[in-house]
């Protein structure tokens, strides 16, 4: 029963992740409105500025913060996520509740320094949070600035980190939906002003017993730092806190108030589902006050303390300026922005930043969206081809090549039920672990991989192109062999493949065209490297042509043509090809693909977080052909 329930949840998650609509209705949404990341540490905030999504060591890896909403609740409980509070007149006002957001924006075009400003209460108090992830250090920086008619007595920073060190294959929900099984312990170092949440890799029963014993006797930080590597998250303010709270989140209700004792640095540590909070004495800044917190992520205590020391030494202004300069220089590689209007250039830079933050710096994966809830922080090969095309067009071929090598590593090389040789997972985590249940076979993924390899190779000169094709030829051959044999019927049509929109398999014209596209791309590569074209591929090409012509003849209107494949088929079909000539089938006149619209889907209105929508934005702004810009 447990396995069946897990499979059902995973299937619903996958369906909603692709369709982008029903998942929030079933499981609730974290409401992420902006993201900042460096390809390793990736953080998402909601409209109030509260951190509600946090992945490390990559955008497709572990969720490191507790934040889960119910479908009937507008905002998470007070004790979820990371957020600021302001004490005035003896009352603590949390930025995540009440008040009204005035604005949330990036510091500059494409620069993921997120500024959230809002009013608090009715006393004319204005709060402005600036949050960013450093481009080269796994450090999150968050500063709160407050202005009001009365002095601010204290600022509070609350953190419910849930250090995670595991992902469950075929169940892409475990790192955020099963927070109770992911947390471990928190401890404070009063002398250094550092609070550390951590979880060793695969903690044993002995580890748990040791942690409980240390918490029971209020052990010092030296005793806690002896645990082995895993996920370690340490934070500290620019100045030491005046109070620290370490507690058990299970003791907090949805509406529980957090009480902050004065001049109390807290006990040594806590275990299980832990949270922490610190009280900070605000520093004068202009007409108001401010406080800054640095959060470091690393594999052990020594690394996080080193990163914190470096961040505190450099300071907020230096780290912010480094982040802005690094991103501005990176995005300036896209020369196409120079010919666009200001608004369109801003949209292009924002979309490119989304794509680059979705790329895992270690493994090369590119996730659909760097947000853990709903579980879109997965690499989907069928979407990756569009993302690769956009990055190639924008001038980031090295990111595409790393992505293609990552995908090549996920190709199945040994047969298993639901996993035929030459197929790819429907989706996988950032380290290549399969995330899709084995009942989900996306046969089209192999075709999209082959097409993406061919399209990327068209960027470089003949010698480099041949070397690139030869390096990936064994992987492309596996995929093309799969596409050639995965067929049925007199015309070699592919069997029905999983359609996430209806939670079951179905046959479609899109799959026919994708299979043809994949084999045709492989055939082009074979000609380029002077490799023989296997007879099964040639036979499948002819059969697929006949099957496509038959399906076209059954269409009632040209609008039924799956235009999304237009740019891809244009790239692999010679001008004299049957599909490029004007023809009449079934009483409908068809024009060559090159004379039709590009077929790039319109991005969703809220395209700021979704890498696929960001790819469509890039392609609509600067074209689809990385060589000509058409």
Secondary structure, DSSP 8 states (H G I E B T S, - for coil): -HHHHHHHHHHHHHHHHHHSSHHHHHH------EEEE-SSSEEEE-TT--EEEEEESSTTSEE-B-----TT-SS--TTSSEEEEEEETTEEEETTSSSEEEEEEEEETTEEEEEEEEEETTTTEEEEEEEEE-SSSSEEEEEEEEE-SS---EEEEEE-B-------TT-TTHHHHTGGGT--EEEEETTTTEEEEEEETT--HHHHHHHHHHHHTT--HHHHTTS-SEEEEEEEESS--SEEEEEEGGG--TT------TT----SEEESSEEEEEEE--EEETTEEEEEEEEEEESSHHHHHHHHHHHHHHHHHHHHHHHHHHHHHHHTT-GGGGGS-HHHHHHHHHHHHHHHHTB-TTT--B-SBS-TTTT--SB-HHHHHHHHHHHHHHT-HHHHHHHHHHHHTTS--S-BTTB-TT---S-B-TTS-B-S-TT---THHHHHHHHHHHHHHTTS-HHHHHHHHHHHHHHHHHHHHHHHHS-BTTTTB---EEETTTTEEE--HHHHHHHHHHHHHHHHHHHHTT----HHHHHHHHHHHHHHHHHHHH-SSGGGS-GGGHHHHHHHS-TTSGGGS-EEETTEEE--GGGS--------TTTTSBHHHHHHHHHHHH-S-TTT--
